[in-house]
Structure formats: structure tokens, C-alpha cells
Amino acid sequence: MTERPPEAALKFEHSISAKLRAEVFDRNGFTCQMCGLSPGDIDPTTGRKVRLHVGHIKDKNLGGKDELSNLRALDVARNSVES
């Protein structure tokens, strides 16, 4: 049996504020900017309900910033492909 990692390793850093996240979703009409699906739609590639995340257009490790002009709504499947 494997040991559980320390609790600190399980925490995620949310550098994007809740207010900015809400602005991104509102601006993008609560729709994935890559595939056009909305939360609750069934993703034809996964067969699961769509969940939206906020993703960077230009990744932070390439100099992208946490600002509205560099953020977009993406469903989980598209965001993980982009990362």
C-alpha cells in the first residue's frame, strides 16, 4: 500500500481571483472557447458532462499574465490538452 502525500502537496494555488474568474465566464458566455460546449452539455469525445475552467491563452511559464485579456473559458478536456 502506498503512503498518502503530505496535505500541502494536495493544495492547488488559485492565482486567478474569483472576481476575475467570474468576469472571464461572463465575457465568454459560459461557453468553452474551443469547442462551444456549455456546462452540463455532454461532451461527445468523453461522454461526460462539460465542466468549465479558466485557462491562459499564453501560458504563465511563457510569460502570460493573470489578466482578462489572457484568459478564456475552456472545458476540462480542452484545458488539459492545452496545458
N, C-alpha and C positions, 0 to 999 in steps of 0.2 A: 504494500500500500504506500502511495506517495504522500509526502507531507504537504500540508497547505502552505502557500506562500504567505509571508507576513502581510498583515492587513494593509499596511502602507502601499504595498505593491498592487493592491486591488483598486486603489482610488484612481479616478480619472481627473485630469486637470481640465477645467472648463474655462478657457481664456476668453471665450465669447460670452458676453453678458446675456442674461435672459431678455433684456430690453432689445439688444441688437439682434438676437436670435428671432424674436417676435417680428422685428422690422423686416428681416430677410423673408420670413414665411409670408408676411402680409404683402410685401412687394412682389413676390413670386406667385401669389395667388394660391398658396398652399399646394403647389404642384411641383413635381420633380422637373428640373430644368433640362434634364437629358432625355427623359422618356415620356413626360407629360402625364404620368400617373399621379393620383392624389391619395392621401391616407385612406385606408380601408379598401381601395381598389385591389383586385387580385393581380399580382404580377404574373404575366404569362410565362416568364422564364423560370420562376421559382415556385409558382403555385401558392405563394403566401401573400397575406395582406401587406400592402405597402406601408412602411413607416418612414417618415422624412427625417433627415439630419441636415445640419448646415455644413456645407463643405467649402473649402477655399478654392477659388479659381486658380490663383497662383499659390502653390503650396508654401507654407511658412518656412520650410527648410530651404526654399529657393528665394526667400526674401519677401514673400507675400505677407500682408498685414491683416489683422482682425478688424477690417473696416467694411462697411456696407458694400462699397464698390468691388470688393474682392471676395464676396461671399454669395453663395447661391443655395437654394433648396435642392437636395438630392435624396432619392430614396436609398435605403440601406445598401441594396445590391449595387447601385451605380456608384455610391460613395466609396465602397470597399474596392471597386475596380479602379477608381481614380486615385486612391491612396497609394 
